[in-house]
Structures are given as C-alpha cells and as structure tokens.
Amino acid sequence: MITGILWAIIAGLMLGLYALPEKFTKDFAFENTWSLFFAINTFVVPNLAALLLIDGFTGILSSIPVGVLTGMIISSLLWGIGMLMWGKAINHIGMSLGFSIFIGTVILVGSLIPFFLRGVPATPALLTILTGIAVVLVGIIANGTAGMTRQRDENEDANGDGSMGLGILIAVVGGLLATGFSYANTLGFDSIHEASQAAGNAAWKSSIIVMYVVYLSGGVAIAIYFAQQLTVKKRWGNFVTRRFGYNAVLASIMGILNFAASVAFAYAAFSLGNTGGTVGYAIFNTVAVTVAIMGGIITGEWVKASGKARRLLYIGLSCMIGGILIVAVGNGLSA
C-alpha cells in the first residue's frame, strides 16, 4: 500500500512539472512547441523504452486479446484528442488554471471508470465516493471563477488566445475525452501484466507496455491534428531556427516526464490492488494539480490577479484535495 501511494505521488510530481519547460521555448508558436513535444512523447520515448527495457515485447503485444486491444486503442485515441486540447487550454488560460480544470474534470469522471469495469462498491462506500466527487466539482467551479476573475483583473482580450471562457471550455471537454487513459489502463493491464510476467519481465515493466499502447494510439490522433494545423497556419518554417536544438531539449524533457509519470501511475495502481485504479488515479492527478498551480504562481501567472482571484484559486485547490481525501476514504470502505 505504501509503495503504491509513493509511486502515485512521484507520478503526480512529474506530471505537474512536465509542461513547465514549454514556457521557455524560443521562436516557436504553440503548434511548434506542442507538436514537437507530442512527437517525442508519443512515438520516440515509448519505442525507446520498449526496445531498451522489455524482453519479448512483440510476443507480449500479440498475446493481448483482440477485444481488449481494440478497446484500448479506441479509448487511447480519445485520450490523445483530450491531451492536445489540454495543451491548447494551457495556452489560453495558463498552466495553473489549465491543469486544475482539466485534471479536475479527469478526476471527476476518470476515478469512477475502474468501478464500472471491476464492479460498483457497497452503498456506504459509493455514497462516500460520490460525496468526494461533489466536493471536487465545487473545486473545479471555484477554479473556473478564479480564472474569470483573473481575466478581468488583467484586462485580457476575451476574443484572443487568452480567452478565459473558451480556455475553460476546452479544458473541460479535453478532460472528459482524456478519461480514455483510465479506461485503457484498467481494461488492458491484467492481460498485459500476465504476458509480461510470463516473458520474465519485472512487475513494473508491465506499465511500460500498457503505456506503449496508450501513447502510440493517442499519438496518431495528435499527429494528424498538428500536421493540419502547422500546414494551415504556415508554421512549418518556424522549425528552421537556431533555437531548434534548445527547444528540442525542452520538448524532450517534457516528453520524458509525461511518459514516465504515466508509467509510474500504472505501477502505482497495480501496487494498490483492486482499488488502485481509483485511489492511485486520485492521488496522481491531485498532486499534479498542486504542483502545477505552484509552478504557475512561481512563474508569475497570478502576479496581476486580485486577492479575490487568488483566494478563489486556493479555495478551489483545497476543495479538490479535500474531495480526493474523501474519495480515498470511500475506497477504503470498499476494500
């Protein structure tokens, strides 16, 4: 149990930090930075990890039941669309608010998915979990209100890339689609773990194989989107810059942190047992939100915000953390 919780916290720390290097890229538009990140994150890193760390990799993939693999691919494609919407939301409303609303939505829906696949708990546990989810929802609303207040404080143009209302909408819809990640992990982990163990791999390496399927499937949707955007907006030429090497290093750091965070979460969920998909997911995402908000504050996103906006932000974060603790208690009751 302790091992699983520690891995969930480590995963959350990495996820909360992964987008921070994006703030320091040079001569790149949004499409350049995020297309390069996603190319590295969904194709390069997973293939290198599989090639270097997994024994009998192709045999393990071929052993996954067709129905399971199909479900993983479809839900991962939805996750990929949600991820690129997350990047767009961060571009609209900043890292701290983009993380809190997107991941708050992910928690709200994604933490319940394992129960639909593995069974709904008894009434006391279920009511406790639903109470926790309701508290998280209050936190999401508070964070959204904080963002709107900050926009008024900073007198941003509501029709430009800084549009707070549009950014919040993108974050919520992206969060709903991104719950495909939880579905794919819950659906595929057991069969992949069994095949990986039979091939002689350590238990934690099963998580790499699960995330390989998730990231490559989601990466297809992302690649199509960014190829179209780079063409329409004529941004391919932005890659030809003396800053490309510098930007590529930053994008690589983002890609490694993001993939490693997902692998760590999958192993945490496995280590936590039957309720790991929910408890681990809750801890993972809540830690990520906390770290991201602190990163946004440190990098000056809320410097011009009023005291009211910051108080709403802190109230929202507190509600999310409190709600997740309640969810965890509910999962304890279901054990």
Secondary structure by P-SEA (a helix, b strand, c coil): caaaaaaaaaaaaaaacccccccccccccaaaaaaaaaaaacccaaaaaaaccccaaaaaaaaccaaaaaaaaaaaaaaaaaaaaaaaaaacccaaaaaaaaaaaaaacccaaaaaacccccaaaaaaaaaaaaaaaaaaaaaaaaaaaaaaaacccccccccaaaaaaaaaaaaaaaaaaaaaaaacaaaaaaaaaaacccccaaaaaaaaaaaaaaaaaaaaaaaaaaaaacccccccccaaaaaaaaaaaaaaaaaaaaaaaaaaaaaaccccaaaaaaaaaaaaaaaaaaaaaaacccccccaaaaaaaaaaaaaaaaaaaaaaaaaaaac
